[in-house]
């Protein structure tokens, strides 16, 4: 979609991993999944996670550049900002998600 080579990562550099870049770009979104898992396993006392619940994390909200986005859209914004970084050679162009203070 954006003509990036997924094996060329930023910090992930394993020669055995064909998705190093994907791993790097999704890393800022890990706290959202961790929070969902924590909430469902510890707070609700369930002992399993289903695919529907995990995919539902894409509907969670976050803040990027002062605006609220669903995670699915936020991933796109982050990738687009990464492309800007490559084109401008300016790390300041990266847009990363932040959790909404006080919850969802």
Order of alpha helices (4+ residues) and beta strands (2+ residues): alpha-alpha-alpha-beta-beta-alpha
